[in-house]
Structures are given as C-alpha cells and as structure tokens.
Amino acid sequence: MRLAGVLLELDRKQVEKITHQDIAVELGTAREVVSRHLKRFESEGWVRLGRGQVSIIDRPQIEALARPPLGD
C-alpha cells in the first residue's frame, strides 16, 4: 500500500529518474523489498520498469492499492 502511494506521488511530481534504492529510502525499507514488489507489480502489468524509471501502466490498480482497506 505504501509503495503504491509513493509511486503515485512520484508520478504526480513528474519525477523522471528514480532508483529502487531511492524508493526504499523514502519508505524506510530495504532495496530488495522494493525491487521484489516492483517486479510483482510489473508481472501484473501495473507498472513498467526501466533503468532508473518506474512508469505506471494501470493507474486505477495502483490507486486501489494505495487506498487503505475499508474499516481502517
């Protein structure tokens, strides 16, 4: 959920270059964790990964992931 929120914020700010390490620092987690989740997002067709770049492909899905579950 937090990763999806960061991706939306970076997209809103039109950040063009971002590394997995930069995102990990933003989230306070390990780069490996971010990389694993981004790979899963890519395999689902929600994002496209490139060198220093993460592009949102399925914005509604990423927005849904960024929303807290009902009842929270």
N, C-alpha and C positions, 0 to 999 in steps of 0.2 A: 504494500500500500504506500509506504513512504517513498520507495523508488519511483513508482508511477507519478507521485506528486512532484518529485524533483524533475522528472523528465518533462512534465507539463510546464513547470516553471522555467526550465531552460529553453523550452520551445517558445514560450511566451516572450522571453527576453531575447529571442532570436540568437542564442549562443550557437556559433557555428563549429567551434572546436572544443571538445571536452573529452577527457580520458576517463576510463573506468576508475582510475585512481582518484581523479578529481571528484567524481560522484561519490566514491567511498568516503573520502574526507568529509564531504557535505553531509553524508548520512551517519558518519561516525562508526563505520564498519570496515571490514577488510575488502580489498580489491577483488579477491577471489569470490567473495559472496556476491558482489555486484556483477561480476562477469558471468557467474552461473545464472543469475536471474535474468540478465540481459540476453543470454543465449536462449533461455527458455522463452522469453518474450519474442525473440526473433523466430524461433521454431514455430511459434503460434501465429506468426505473421503480423504481430502487433507493432514491431519496430524493425528497422533496417540498421545494421551495424556496419560501420566503415572505420577506417583508420582515423581516430580522434573525432569520431562523429557517431551520433545516435539520432536517427530520423524516425519520428512517429509515423506509422503507416495507418494504424487503426485507432484514431483518436477516441472514438466512443468507448472502446475497450479499455484504453489507458485511463480515461476519465472514470470509468466504472471501478477500476482497480484502486484509484486514488480516493474514492469515497469510502468513509467508514461504514462498516456493516450497520444495518438497521438495529436500533436498540442500544447503540453506543453513543 
